Amino acid sequence: MISVRGLWRWAAVSNERAVANARAAATECSRIRVERAEVEQFLAAYAVDSVTSTAQAAARAVAAGR
């Protein structure tokens, strides 16, 4: 037969494990959100640089009569 004390101990340990798992999952989700934001920021900056470079190259070509 299972003792009440053993049952309470199991419940406490199980709850502690669930809280630790939830904390780890929340941390991982936060990391993923930050990484996604950094990638979006990089791509936006890259797109601006690419457009600027293309516009500058076109302006040089026009100025050179090409």
C-alpha positions, 0 to 999 in steps of 0.5 A: 500500500502507498503511504500518504507521505510517499504520495505527497513526496511524489506529488512535490517532486513531480510538480518541481519537475514540471516547473523546471520543464516549463521554465526551460521551455520558456527560456528556449522560446525567448531565445528563439524570439530574440534570434528571429528578431536579430535575423530580421534586423540583419536582413532589413539592414542587408536589404537597405545596403543592397539597394543603396549599393545598387543605386550607387552602381547605377548612378556611376554607370549613368555618370560614365555614360554606360 
